Amino acid sequence: MDARVSSTRPQLTAIARQPVRFGSTRVTNGDVGLDGLKMGAVFQWPGAIHQGRGKCQPFVDERADDRQREAILKIMSSRDRSTL
């Protein structure tokens, strides 16, 4: 008689998703004005947020020019914390 026990239950996986949106009123990043631009993102983590390994899909207002878009993406990715 085999005393081993095998489990056929599937592993449970939790996925956390969080949409976020931001708006700026009077903001600059260096000499780049960000007044009135909107930005947002959808974040996803494969488990608990503190475990990391998350993904982010940022969205930047279509009215933003290339310099404004780059400044916003730097702020959102924490590459530039001077504005925060």
N, C-alpha and C positions, 0 to 999 in steps of 0.2 A: 504494500500500500504506500503511495506517495504522499508524504505529509506536507509538501510544499503547497502554498496558496498563491494563486495568480489572480491578479486583478484585471478585469476586462473593462473597467471604467475608463472612459477617455479623460485625458488631462484637461482641466479647465483652464482657460486662458482669459484673462481680463484685459480689455483694451479701453483706455480712457481717451476720450476726444473732447477737446474744449475749443469752441470758437471764441475769438476775442476781437473786438474792434476798438479803434482809437480814433480820436479826432484832435487836431491841433488848432489852437486859436491864435496865439502869438508866440511862435517858437522859431528859433534860428539854430542852425548847426554851423558854427563858424560864421562864414559870410553867406550861407545858403538859407534863404527864408523858407519856412515850412508852413506859413500861416494858412489856415483853412483846409489843409490837406487831410485826407482820411487814410487810414491804414488799418489792416486787420490781419488775422492769421488763424489758422486751424492747427492746433497742437494735438499730437497723438503719442501716447506712451504705451508700450507693450505690457506694462504692469503698473505698480505703484510709481508715482511721479518721482519720489526720492531715489528710486533705483536707476533712474536715468534711461539712456538709450531712446530718448524721445525724438520725434520728427516734427518739423514745422513747415507749413506752407504759408508764406507771407503773401499779402495782397496790398498793393500800393495804389492810391488814387490815380486814375488815368490822366488827370490834369498835371501830375508831377512831371517835370522835365528830367533829363538824365542825372543831373547833379542832385536834385531833390530826391529822386528815387534811391540813389546810392547812399545819400545821407540817412534816409529813413531805414534802409536795410542795415546800415551799420549800427544804428541805434537799436533796432529790433533784435539784432544778433549779439548785442553786448560788445561789439568791437569798438564802439565809441560810447563811453558813459558820461561824457562831459555835459550832455544835455539833460541827463536824467537827474 
